[in-house]
Amino acid sequence: MEKHDGKIVIGLQSNEIDDELEKLIEKIRPFGIIFFSRNFHSTEELKKIISRLRSIDGNLEFLIDQEGGEKCRIFKKPYCPPSPWDMRKWKPSAVEEAFLSSSEALAELGITINLAPVADLGTGGYIRKRTFGKNPEDVAERVAAAIRGISRGGLKPCAKHFPGLGSADIDPHKSLPETEMPLEEFENKHFIPFRAAIEAKCPFMMTTHILAKSIDGKNPATYSRKIVNILRDMGFSGKIFTDDVAEMKGAEIIPARKRISAALNAGHDVVLWCSGKNNFCEENINNNEEKSTD
């Protein structure tokens, strides 16, 4: 039975590491563990949890969302940078320093990956305040600066959400966003910050649950080989992550037991299953024959 070695990121339901979780980690050998505020009451506790998990599997990555502003799991300084929207007028060097300080603090806890920066344009209503603005070139400069800061601080960054969640007004946590935006507009605007991330040697990229009809009229990015291939054609050679496929409504176009296999078959390297309800493993592992429709 294939174990999807290093292809799944799992979440934890609480701050407890029990025998069941330990056995699961040893069995499926996930790429990493993602942390939410439900998983710790203090930074000191988080550090101890990471140390315990590392003793179970020394190859685990430890992920967290510290985009800045409203999107952080640890809100106190210096762990949480200022809001990217507030930083949209900052000089890139100042953006770099803000993420450097955050990264150094997170690294001291044992975190290895920050799922940031947001490389989307703030053109749509949903994600605007989590972006560095609406101008592609300005956003690109600050995305590259954030990547430099995160990397200098000892963490690995992950630019998101390809092909551009800024084109949507709907939250993919609640339903599947759809966009009629022409491919030319994606290429000439929304892809620019992602190209800057590639040039800045960002090791990870994340797609999301959006149906970009001009690129793939059937499959959202999570299950679309066409969209993943565009990112590869742009020169990205690192690992491509999905957004959470466990509980985000935008992922529900495919039944839960088939989502991991469908995302992997679309070309993703790592699939995020963040709910902490990890009884998904057997069914998803046994459904690797599922193919994404191109």
N, C-alpha and C positions, 0 to 999 in steps of 0.2 A: 504493500500500500504506500503510495507516494505521501511524503510528509510535508511537502511544500517548504522545505528547509529555507529559512530566512526570507519567506515571502509574505508573512502575515504579521501585522502589528495588532496586539490585543490590548484591551483596556481592562481595568480592575473595577469590581463593583464597590469596593470599600477600601479601607486601609489595612486589611488583614491578608496575610499570606498563609494560606492553609495548605494541607497536604494535597487537596484536590488541584489547587493552582500549581503547586510544585510538580505534580505528575503531568499536568497539561503542558507545562513548559518543557519538561524533559521529553514528552512525546512528540509535540509538533515543532519544537525548536523554532520559535517565532523570530522574526527579524528584530522585534523590539516590543517594548511596553510603552503605552502612552498614558500620561497622567492628567487627571482633572482635579478640580478642587475637592471633589468628594473623596479623594484618595489620601489626603493628609490634612492635619490640623495645624501644622507648623513646618517651616523649612527644615528644622532639625529632624522632625519625624520623616519627612520626605527623603532626607539624606540617608537615614537608617534603612528605610524601605529599599532604596536603590542598592545599598550595600548588600542587603539580604538577597535581593534578586540576582545580583551579580555573582553571589556565591553559588547560586543554582545553575546559572549559565553565564559564563564569562564573555560570551560573544554578543549578549543582548545590547541593543541600542535603547536609550531612554529618551522619549520624545515628550515635548510639551508645546502648547500654543502660547507664545509670548510675543504677539504681534505688536503690542503697545496699546495704550489707552484702554478702551472697553474690552478688548479681547486679550486677556491675560488670565492665567490660572493662579499666579502669585502677583498680587497687585502692588505690594510695597516696593519701594525703591531699594536698590537699583535693578531689581529683577524685572520690573515692567517698564519698558521704555514709554516715552510720551506717545500720544496718539499719532499715527502716521498722517492723519488729516491735519493735525496741528503742526506737523513737521514739514508740510508740503512747501512752505516758504523758507525753510531752513536751508543753509548751505549744506551741500552733501557731506562736507567734513564734520559738521555738527551731528548729522544723522548717523554717520559712522561711529562717532564717539558715544552716542546714546546706546547704540546696539552693542558696542564693545563693552561698556559697563554692565549691561544686562547679561551678556554672554559670559563674562568672567564670573559673575555671581552665580549664574546657573551651573556653570561648569564645576564650581566648588561643591555643589550639591550632588554632582554625579550625572546631571543631565548631559546628553551627548548631541541631541538634535533639537533645534528650535524650528518649529513649523512656521517659519517666517523668512523673508518678508512677503507681504501681499504685493503682487505685481500687476494686479488688476487696475484698470482705469476707473475713476470715480464718476462714470457717466450715468450709470443706472442707479435707481433709488435704493436698492438693497444694501450694497456693500460700500457705498460712497465714503462713509466716515472711517472705514478701515483702510482706505487707500491713501496714496501720496498725492492725490489730485486727479485732474482730468487731462492735463497736457501730457501726451505720450513721452516726449523728450525729458520733461521735468521729472516725471515718474520714473523713467528709466535711470536717470542719474541717481535718484535717491534709493532705488532698489539695489543698484550696484554698490552704493555706499553702505547700505544695511548689510549686504552680503559680506562686504569687507570687514565690517565691524563684528558681525557674528563669528566669522572665521578667525579673526585676530584674537577674539576672546576665548577660543578653544572649542567652539561648537561647530556643528555642520548645519548650514541653513537649507531651507526648502522653500523655493519660490512657488507661489500659488496665485490664482487657480486657473490653469490653462484649459481652454483657449481664451478665457477672459470672462470672468463672472461679472465684471463691470458692465457688460452688455445686458444684464438682466435686472428686472425690478422685483423678482420673486425670490424669496429665501428658499434654497434647496433643502433646508431642514424641514420645510413645511409642504412643499410640492415640487414638481419638476419644472424648472424654468425653461422656457423656450424662446429662441430668438430667430428672427428672420434676417438678421444682419448679413449683408453680402460678404462673401469671402474676402473681397478686396478691402473692405473696411477693417476686418480682422487683421489682415496682413499689414495695412498701412497705419494702423493705430494700435490695436490691442496687443499685437504680437511684439511691438517695439520694446516694452519693458522686459519681456521674456527673453528676447535676443540679448538685451543688456545683461540679464542674469547668466545666460550661457557664456557670454564674453567674460563675465566676472568669475567664471569657473564654479558656479553654484553646483554642488554635487547631487542635489535632489530637486525634482519638480513635482508638483501635485496638480492633477486634473480635478474636475468636480462634476457634479451631476447637473449638466446643462445640455439641452438639445439644441445644438447649433445647426439649424436646418440647411444652411448653405454648404456645410461641410459633410454632414451625415444626417440625412433626413429621418433615419430610423432609430439610431442608437445615441443615447447621451454619451458624453465624453468618457464616462466611467467604463462603458462597454464598447467603445468605438475604436477599432484598429485604425481607421482613417485619421482620427484626431491624434492618436498616439504617434502614428507615422509622420504627421506634420512636424511634431516636436523633434523627432529623430532627424527628419530632413533639414531642420533648422540647425542641426549640428550638435544637438544635446546627446551626450554619451553616458550620462549618469543614470541613477535610478529614478524611475517614474512611479510616484505614489498615487493611489486613489484617495479621494476624500472618504469619510466614514461610510461604509456600506451597510452597517448594522441597523441604524435607526433613522438616518436621514430619509425623508419621504421621497426625495428625488432619485434614490437608488432602487425604489420598490417596483420599477418597471420589470424587474426580474425577481422571481421568488427567492427568499432568503437563502435557501439551501443551494442555490446555483450562483450566487453573486460573486463569490471569491473566484471560482473557476472561470466565469465569464469575463471578469476583469483581467485575470492573468492571461487568458486566451486573446484578449484585445491588445496585449503587449505591455501591460503594466508589470513592474517588477515587484512591487510591494502593495498589499491591500490592507487598508485600515478597517478593523472591526473593533469599534471603540466602546461598545455597550457594557462590557464586563460580563455579559451573558454568553459564556463561551461553549455552550452545548452545540454550537454551530459546527464544530470542527469535523466530526465524523462525516456528516452529510456533505459538507463542502469538499472535503478531501476526496470523497468517493464520487464526486461529480465533475472530475477534471476533464471529462470528455465533452462538456458543454462548450460550444463554440460561439463566439460573437459573430454577428452578421455584418459583413463589411458593406 
